[in-house]
Structure formats: structure tokens, C-alpha cells
Amino acid sequence: MSANLKSDFKFFLEHQKELVKKYNGKYIAIKGGVVLGAYESELTAIQETAKKHKIGTFLVQYVEPGEESYTQTFHSRVAFA
């Protein structure tokens, strides 16, 4: 992940409570610590933001309270011997 995207993710984490109040249940595009837009779907967020900003230069993040929007847990039945 680029330094700019890390910075934008940090912005999201630091402002998550405020963003939830304003954008709960939406996908937001963030670039340079600025919310560029809020969208109903991830695909729409990417498509619309890519019209003005190069892919890979902005972060699309689902907005909801807690860690569920930015963490994933994977389960596997694989056993290592």
C-alpha cells in the first residue's frame, strides 16, 4: 500500500466516528484526507471517482461503526503436520 493510501486510511480511522454520523452505510472515496464522495456501492465509488482521479491514488472505504468495515477474518480447515 502506498504512503498516500496509508495516510488516507489513517484519516479514516482518526475520523471514523464523525464519518459514521455523516456517511453510515455508504462507501466513501478519500484522497489527501478529503472525502471526495459517498456512494451506495463500492463499484460505483470506484467508477465515479476514477473519472477525475487516477486508480490507485484514492481509497474507497465502507463506513460503519467498529472494526468490521476494515478487518477480515479468514477461517480454513487446513491442517499443517
C-alpha positions in Angstrom: 0.0 0.0 0.0 1.4 3.4 -0.9 2.2 6.0 1.7 -0.7 8.2 0.4 -3.2 5.4 0.8 -1.9 4.6 4.3 -2.3 8.2 5.2 -5.9 8.2 3.9 -6.7 5.1 5.9 -5.2 6.7 9.0 -7.5 9.7 8.3 -10.4 7.3 8.1 -9.5 5.7 11.4 -9.0 9.0 13.2 -12.3 10.4 11.9 -14.4 7.2 11.9 -16.9 8.4 14.4 -17.6 11.6 12.5 -17.7 9.8 9.2 -20.2 7.3 10.6 -22.5 10.1 11.6 -22.4 11.5 8.1 -21.9 8.5 5.8 -23.0 5.4 7.7 -23.7 2.5 5.3 -22.0 4.2 2.4 -18.7 3.8 0.5 -16.6 6.9 0.6 -13.7 7.9 -1.6 -10.9 9.6 0.3 -7.8 11.3 -1.1 -5.4 13.5 0.7 -7.6 13.5 3.8 -10.6 14.8 1.9 -13.8 12.8 1.3 -14.4 13.1 -2.4 -17.8 11.5 -2.5 -20.2 9.0 -0.9 -21.8 6.1 -2.8 -24.2 3.2 -2.4 -21.8 0.6 -3.8 -18.0 0.0 -3.9 -18.1 -0.3 -7.7 -19.9 3.0 -8.1 -17.4 4.7 -5.8 -14.5 3.4 -7.8 -16.1 4.2 -11.2 -17.2 7.7 -10.3 -14.0 8.7 -8.5 -11.9 7.3 -11.3 -13.4 9.8 -13.7 -11.4 12.6 -12.0 -8.6 10.7 -10.1 -6.2 8.0 -11.2 -7.0 4.5 -9.8 -4.6 3.7 -7.0 -4.4 7.3 -5.8 -7.6 7.3 -3.7 -9.0 5.0 -1.0 -12.5 3.6 -1.1 -13.8 2.6 2.4 -17.1 1.3 3.6 -18.3 3.3 6.6 -19.8 1.7 9.6 -19.0 1.7 13.4 -16.4 -0.7 14.8 -13.7 -2.6 13.1 -15.9 -4.7 10.8 -15.5 -2.4 7.9 -11.7 -2.6 7.7 -10.8 -6.0 9.1 -11.3 -9.5 7.7 -11.1 -12.9 9.4 -10.4 -16.0 7.3 -11.1 -19.5 8.5 -9.6 -22.6 7.0 -9.8 -26.3 7.6 -6.2 -26.8 6.5 -4.0 -28.7 9.0 -0.3 -28.5 8.9 1.7 -31.6 10.0 
